[in-house]
Amino acid sequence: MYLKKLKLKDFRNYSQVELNFSPATNILIGENAQGKTNLLESIYVLAMARSQRTNNDHELMRMGKNSAIIQGSLANRLGTTKLEIDLNLKGKKAKVNQLEQAKLSQYIGKMNVILFAPEDLSLVKGSPIVRRKFIDMEFGQIDSHYLYDLSQYKIILRQRNRYLKQLQQKKVNDLLLLDVLSDQLAAFGAELIVKRTKFLKDLSKFANQLQLEITHQREKLALEYLSKITLPAANDSPEQLYQVLKKQYTTHRDKEIFQGNTLYGPHRDDFKFIVNEQNVQLYGSQGQQRTAALAVKLAEVNLMKNRIGEYPILLLDDVLSELDGKRQTNLLRAFQQKVQIFLTTPSLNDITRQLIKDPKVFRIQQGKVVVEQENQGGKQD
C-alpha cells in the first residue's frame, strides 16, 4: 500500500496544502520548527486517528482555528480508498470513502503505518509503559478485536479502581460488586494476554532475522512477555488465564482495597529483550540496545506484511541522525523498493544520498512545501 495524495486544512502550521507522493521514497527536508515533523504527524493521524505527539486534538489545529481536516488517497491491492479525519472542539470524525465510521476501531487498520522516531531507540531501556503502548498501538492496527478488548478492559479497570478507592475510604462496603468487576476484568485481561504473547512470539521471529543480519550473525534476539502473575505453561488458553487472574483478584483482594488500586493484569505487564540469552535491558551496551530496538521496529514491517498481505507505510522522523553509518545503511537497504518511505531530515548527508534511489524531495519552510525533485517510482504491493 502507499499514500498517493494528502490534503491538509488548518493542521498545525499548515493553512492549506495538497501533495502528491512517490510510492517509493519521499524525503521531507527542513530546519527545526518549519513543519516537516508536522507533515509526518498528519500521515500518522490519518492512519491512527490520533497523534503520536499529543493527546490533545486542539493542539493539532492551526493557531486561532477550531477545526482541522486531513484527507488522503490510499492505494492498495483492492484499489484506491479515500480516508479523512475531521477534528473539531467537540471531537473527531473518521471517514472511509466519505462514509463516517461509527467507531474508530472500524477505521484503524485501513491504512497501516510504522513510525520510527528517535524516542523509539529507548524502547529497550525505557519504562514498561513505553513497551505496553508499543504493543497496543502496533498490534491494534492489525487486529480490531484486540482494540475492542483493550477498550473494554480500560473501561472496567477505571470502574474497578474507582470502586477500590471507595472501599479503601469506607464509602461503600459491597464486595459483591467488586467481584463482578473482577470477573469482567479477568475475562478481558485474559484475552489481551493471549493476544499479546502471540503477537510478541511472531514479532520475535522477524526481529531475530533482522538482528542476525545487522550483527552479521553474531547476535540472536528474542522477546519475552513478563507478567506479575504466574502464567500457565501453555498460556494460549483465555479460559486458563481467566481462572488465574480471577484467583489473583480473590487472593489479593484485601491488599488491593488497602492500596485502592488494581495491582494485577495486563496493564501492569511488560516484555524484555534477550540477546544471546542475556537481558539486554540490564546487561547490554547502548549499541546493543539500539540495534535491538531497530530490529524490533523494522520487524513490524515484515510482520504486517505477513498478517495483512501488504507492506505498511514506513515513517522515519529524523531517525537517521540518531544512527551511525552502518545502521543507516542496514535500515535503508532493508526496505527500499519494498515499502513507501517518508523520511524527515534537516539535510541529506553523503550516506543517505548514496543509498536512496531517486527520491521525491519536498523542502519545507514555515508551513510551505516546495517539490524539488520528481520521482514516479514503481508501485509497491
C-alpha positions as CSV (number, residue, x, y, z in Angstrom):
1,M,0.0,0.0,0.0
2,Y,1.0,3.6,-0.4
3,L,-0.3,7.1,0.1
4,K,-0.9,8.8,-3.2
5,K,-2.2,12.1,-2.1
6,L,-2.5,14.2,1.1
7,K,-4.6,17.3,1.7
8,L,-4.4,19.4,4.9
9,K,-6.5,22.2,6.1
10,D,-5.6,24.2,9.2
11,F,-3.4,21.3,10.5
12,R,-0.6,22.5,12.8
13,N,1.2,25.3,10.9
14,Y,-0.3,24.4,7.5
15,S,-3.1,26.6,6.3
16,Q,-3.8,24.6,3.2
17,V,-1.7,22.2,1.3
18,E,-2.2,19.4,-1.3
19,L,0.7,17.0,-2.1
20,N,1.2,14.0,-4.4
21,F,3.7,11.4,-3.2
22,S,6.0,8.9,-4.8
23,P,5.2,5.2,-4.0
24,A,8.9,4.8,-3.2
25,T,10.9,7.2,-1.1
26,N,9.7,10.7,-0.1
27,I,12.2,13.0,1.8
28,L,10.9,15.9,3.8
29,I,13.7,18.4,4.3
30,G,13.6,21.4,6.6
31,E,15.1,23.1,9.6
32,N,13.6,22.6,13.1
33,A,10.1,24.1,13.7
34,Q,9.4,24.5,9.9
35,G,6.8,21.8,9.7
36,K,8.4,18.6,8.4
37,T,7.5,16.6,11.5
38,N,4.0,18.1,11.4
39,L,3.6,16.8,7.9
40,L,4.7,13.3,9.0
41,E,2.4,13.6,12.0
42,S,-0.6,14.3,9.7
43,I,0.0,11.0,7.9
44,Y,0.2,9.2,11.3
45,V,-3.1,10.8,12.4
46,L,-4.7,9.9,9.1
47,A,-3.8,6.2,9.8
48,M,-4.3,6.0,13.5
49,A,-7.0,8.7,14.2
50,R,-4.7,10.1,16.9
51,S,-1.3,11.8,17.2
52,Q,1.9,10.2,18.3
53,R,2.9,13.6,19.9
54,T,-0.1,14.7,21.9
55,N,-3.4,13.5,23.3
56,N,-5.0,17.0,22.9
57,D,-6.5,17.2,19.5
58,H,-6.9,21.0,19.8
59,E,-3.1,21.2,19.5
60,L,-3.4,19.8,16.0
61,M,-5.4,22.7,14.9
62,R,-3.7,25.8,13.4
63,M,-3.4,28.6,15.9
64,G,-6.6,30.6,16.1
65,K,-8.6,27.8,14.4
66,N,-11.1,25.4,16.0
67,S,-11.0,22.6,13.4
68,A,-8.7,20.8,11.1
69,I,-9.1,18.4,8.2
70,I,-6.7,15.6,6.9
71,Q,-7.6,13.8,3.7
72,G,-5.7,11.1,1.9
73,S,-6.0,8.9,-1.1
74,L,-4.6,5.4,-0.4
75,A,-3.7,2.8,-3.0
76,N,-3.7,-0.9,-2.0
77,R,-4.3,-4.2,-3.6
78,L,-8.1,-3.6,-3.5
79,G,-7.8,-0.3,-5.4
80,T,-8.0,3.3,-4.1
81,T,-9.5,4.3,-0.7
82,K,-10.3,7.8,0.4
83,L,-9.6,8.5,4.0
84,E,-10.5,11.5,6.1
85,I,-10.1,12.7,9.7
86,D,-12.1,15.8,10.7
87,L,-11.1,17.4,14.0
88,N,-13.0,20.0,16.0
89,L,-13.5,21.1,19.6
90,K,-16.3,18.5,20.1
91,G,-14.3,15.6,18.9
92,K,-13.3,13.8,15.7
93,K,-14.9,12.1,12.8
94,A,-13.2,9.3,10.7
95,K,-14.5,8.7,7.2
96,V,-13.8,6.0,4.6
97,N,-14.8,6.9,1.1
98,Q,-16.8,9.8,2.6
99,L,-18.8,7.5,4.9
100,E,-18.4,8.3,8.6
101,Q,-17.3,5.3,10.7
102,A,-19.4,4.6,13.8
103,K,-16.4,3.6,15.8
104,L,-12.7,4.5,15.5
105,S,-11.8,0.8,15.8
106,Q,-13.6,0.3,12.5
107,Y,-11.4,2.9,10.9
108,I,-8.0,2.0,12.3
109,G,-6.3,-0.6,10.1
110,K,-7.5,0.8,6.8
111,M,-4.1,2.4,6.4
112,N,-1.1,0.8,8.1
113,V,1.9,2.8,9.2
114,I,5.1,2.1,11.2
115,L,6.6,5.2,12.8
116,F,10.2,5.2,13.8
117,A,11.4,8.2,15.7
118,P,14.5,8.9,17.9
119,E,12.5,8.1,21.1
120,D,11.9,4.6,19.8
121,L,15.5,3.9,20.3
122,S,14.6,4.0,24.0
123,L,12.1,1.2,23.6
124,V,14.6,-1.2,25.2
125,K,15.7,0.8,28.1
126,G,12.5,2.9,28.6
127,S,9.8,2.3,31.1
128,P,7.3,-0.6,30.9
129,I,4.6,2.0,29.9
130,V,6.5,2.7,26.7
131,R,6.6,-1.0,25.8
132,R,2.9,-1.6,26.6
133,K,2.0,1.4,24.4
134,F,4.1,-0.1,21.7
135,I,2.2,-3.4,21.7
136,D,-1.2,-1.7,22.0
137,M,-0.6,0.8,19.1
138,E,1.1,-1.6,16.7
139,F,-0.9,-4.7,17.3
140,G,-4.1,-2.7,17.3
141,Q,-3.6,-1.8,13.6
142,I,-3.8,-5.4,12.5
143,D,-6.4,-6.8,15.0
144,S,-9.6,-4.9,15.5
145,H,-10.7,-7.5,18.1
146,Y,-7.6,-6.6,20.2
147,L,-8.6,-2.9,20.1
148,Y,-12.1,-3.8,21.3
149,D,-10.8,-6.0,24.2
150,L,-8.3,-3.3,25.2
151,S,-11.0,-0.6,25.2
152,Q,-13.3,-2.7,27.3
153,Y,-10.5,-3.6,29.7
154,K,-9.6,0.0,30.2
155,I,-13.2,1.0,30.9
156,I,-13.7,-1.8,33.5
157,L,-10.2,-1.1,35.0
158,R,-11.2,2.6,35.6
159,Q,-14.5,1.4,37.2
160,R,-12.8,-1.1,39.4
161,N,-10.0,1.3,40.6
162,R,-12.7,3.8,41.4
163,Y,-14.6,1.3,43.4
164,L,-11.4,0.0,45.2
165,K,-10.8,3.6,46.2
166,Q,-14.3,3.9,47.6
167,L,-13.8,0.7,49.5
168,Q,-10.4,2.0,50.8
169,Q,-12.1,5.1,52.1
170,K,-15.0,3.0,53.5
171,K,-17.6,4.9,51.5
172,V,-19.0,1.6,50.3
173,N,-18.8,-2.0,51.6
174,D,-20.5,-4.1,48.9
175,L,-17.9,-6.7,47.9
176,L,-20.3,-8.4,45.5
177,L,-19.9,-5.5,43.0
178,L,-16.1,-5.8,43.3
179,D,-16.4,-9.5,42.5
180,V,-18.5,-8.7,39.4
181,L,-15.9,-6.1,38.2
182,S,-13.1,-8.5,38.9
183,D,-14.8,-11.2,36.9
184,Q,-15.3,-8.9,33.9
185,L,-11.7,-7.6,34.2
186,A,-10.3,-11.1,34.3
187,A,-12.2,-12.1,31.2
188,F,-10.9,-9.2,29.0
189,G,-7.5,-9.3,30.6
190,A,-7.1,-13.0,29.7
191,E,-7.9,-12.2,26.0
192,L,-5.3,-9.4,26.0
193,I,-2.5,-11.5,27.5
194,V,-3.2,-14.4,25.0
195,K,-3.1,-12.0,22.0
196,R,0.0,-10.1,23.3
197,T,2.0,-13.2,23.9
198,K,1.2,-14.5,20.4
199,F,2.0,-11.1,18.8
200,L,5.4,-11.0,20.6
201,K,6.2,-14.5,19.6
202,D,5.5,-13.7,15.9
203,L,7.3,-10.4,16.1
204,S,10.3,-12.1,17.8
205,K,10.8,-14.4,14.8
206,F,11.1,-11.4,12.4
207,A,13.2,-9.3,14.8
208,N,15.7,-12.2,15.3
209,Q,16.2,-12.4,11.5
210,L,16.9,-8.7,11.3
211,Q,19.1,-8.8,14.4
212,L,21.2,-11.5,12.8
213,E,21.6,-9.6,9.6
214,I,22.5,-6.3,11.3
215,T,25.1,-8.0,13.5
216,H,26.5,-10.3,10.8
217,Q,25.1,-13.4,12.6
218,R,26.7,-12.6,15.9
219,E,23.6,-11.8,18.0
220,K,20.3,-13.6,18.4
221,L,17.3,-11.7,19.7
222,A,14.2,-13.0,21.5
223,L,11.2,-11.1,23.1
224,E,9.8,-12.5,26.3
225,Y,6.4,-11.5,27.8
226,L,6.6,-10.5,31.5
227,S,3.6,-10.6,33.9
228,K,3.1,-10.0,37.6
229,I,1.0,-13.2,37.7
230,T,2.3,-16.7,37.1
231,L,1.2,-17.6,33.6
232,P,0.3,-21.2,32.8
233,A,2.8,-23.2,30.8
234,A,0.5,-23.1,27.7
235,N,-0.8,-19.6,28.1
236,D,-2.7,-19.7,24.8
237,S,-5.9,-20.5,26.5
238,P,-8.1,-17.5,27.6
239,E,-10.1,-19.7,29.9
240,Q,-6.9,-20.8,31.8
241,L,-5.7,-17.3,32.1
242,Y,-9.2,-16.1,33.1
243,Q,-9.1,-18.5,36.1
244,V,-5.6,-17.5,37.0
245,L,-6.5,-13.8,37.0
246,K,-9.7,-14.3,38.9
247,K,-7.9,-16.3,41.6
248,Q,-5.3,-13.5,41.8
249,Y,-8.0,-10.9,42.4
250,T,-9.6,-13.1,45.1
251,T,-6.3,-13.9,46.9
252,H,-5.1,-10.2,46.9
253,R,-8.5,-8.5,47.4
254,D,-7.6,-7.1,50.8
255,K,-4.2,-5.8,49.5
256,E,-5.9,-4.1,46.6
257,I,-8.5,-2.5,48.8
258,F,-5.8,-1.3,51.1
259,Q,-3.9,0.4,48.2
260,G,-7.1,1.4,46.4
261,N,-5.7,0.2,43.1
262,T,-5.7,-2.9,40.7
263,L,-2.3,-4.4,41.1
264,Y,-2.5,-7.3,38.7
265,G,-3.4,-7.7,35.0
266,P,-2.0,-6.7,31.6
267,H,-2.0,-3.0,32.4
268,R,1.0,-3.9,34.7
269,D,2.8,-6.3,32.3
270,D,6.0,-5.8,30.3
271,F,8.3,-7.6,27.9
272,K,12.0,-8.0,27.8
273,F,14.7,-8.2,25.1
274,I,17.0,-11.2,25.3
275,V,20.2,-11.0,23.2
276,N,22.4,-14.1,23.2
277,E,20.4,-15.4,26.3
278,Q,21.1,-12.2,28.3
279,N,18.7,-9.4,29.2
280,V,20.0,-6.6,27.1
281,Q,18.0,-4.1,29.1
282,L,20.1,-4.9,32.1
283,Y,23.4,-6.0,30.7
284,G,23.6,-4.8,27.1
285,S,25.7,-1.9,25.8
286,Q,24.0,1.2,24.3
287,G,24.9,-0.1,20.9
288,Q,23.2,-3.5,21.5
289,Q,20.1,-1.8,22.9
290,R,19.8,0.5,19.9
291,T,20.3,-2.4,17.5
292,A,17.6,-4.5,19.3
293,A,15.2,-1.5,19.2
294,L,15.9,-1.0,15.5
295,A,15.4,-4.7,14.7
296,V,12.1,-4.8,16.6
297,K,10.7,-1.7,14.9
298,L,11.7,-2.9,11.5
299,A,10.3,-6.4,12.2
300,E,6.9,-4.8,12.4
301,V,7.1,-4.1,8.7
302,N,7.6,-7.8,7.9
303,L,5.0,-8.9,10.5
304,M,2.3,-6.6,9.0
305,K,3.1,-7.9,5.5
306,N,2.7,-11.4,6.9
307,R,-0.6,-10.7,8.7
308,I,-2.4,-8.4,6.2
309,G,-0.7,-9.3,2.9
310,E,0.6,-5.8,2.2
311,Y,3.6,-3.8,3.4
312,P,2.7,-0.8,5.7
313,I,4.0,2.7,5.1
314,L,7.2,3.5,6.9
315,L,7.6,6.9,8.6
316,L,11.1,7.8,9.7
317,D,11.2,11.0,11.8
318,D,14.7,12.4,11.8
319,V,15.9,9.0,12.9
320,L,18.9,8.7,10.6
321,S,20.8,11.4,12.6
322,E,20.5,9.1,15.6
323,L,22.1,6.1,13.8
324,D,25.7,5.5,12.8
325,G,26.5,4.9,9.1
326,K,26.3,1.1,9.4
327,R,22.8,1.2,10.9
328,Q,21.6,3.8,8.4
329,T,22.8,1.5,5.6
330,N,21.0,-1.5,7.1
331,L,17.8,0.5,7.7
332,L,17.6,1.9,4.1
333,R,18.7,-1.2,2.3
334,A,16.3,-3.4,4.2
335,F,13.1,-1.7,2.9
336,Q,13.8,0.4,-0.2
337,Q,11.8,-1.0,-3.1
338,K,9.5,-2.8,-0.7
339,V,7.7,-0.1,1.2
340,Q,6.7,3.6,0.7
341,I,9.0,5.6,2.9
342,F,8.6,9.1,4.4
343,L,11.8,10.4,5.8
344,T,12.3,13.7,7.6
345,T,15.8,15.3,7.9
346,P,17.4,18.7,8.2
347,S,19.7,17.9,5.3
348,L,20.8,15.0,3.2
349,N,24.2,13.5,4.2
350,D,26.5,11.6,1.8
351,I,25.4,8.2,3.1
352,T,21.8,9.0,2.5
353,R,22.4,10.4,-0.9
354,Q,24.2,7.2,-2.0
355,L,21.7,4.8,-0.5
356,I,18.4,6.4,-1.6
357,K,17.5,5.8,-5.2
358,D,15.6,8.6,-7.0
359,P,13.7,10.1,-4.0
360,K,11.0,12.7,-4.3
361,V,12.2,15.6,-2.3
362,F,10.0,18.2,-0.5
363,R,11.6,21.2,1.0
364,I,9.5,22.7,3.9
365,Q,9.8,26.2,5.3
366,Q,7.3,27.9,7.6
367,G,4.5,25.6,6.6
368,K,5.1,26.0,2.9
369,V,6.1,23.0,0.7
370,V,8.2,23.1,-2.5
371,V,8.7,19.9,-4.5
372,E,12.4,19.8,-5.5
373,Q,12.6,16.6,-7.4
374,E,10.0,14.4,-9.0
375,N,10.2,10.6,-9.0
376,Q,7.5,8.4,-10.4
377,G,8.8,5.3,-8.8
378,G,7.3,1.8,-9.0
379,K,4.1,0.8,-7.4
380,Q,4.6,-1.1,-4.1
381,D,2.5,-4.1,-3.1
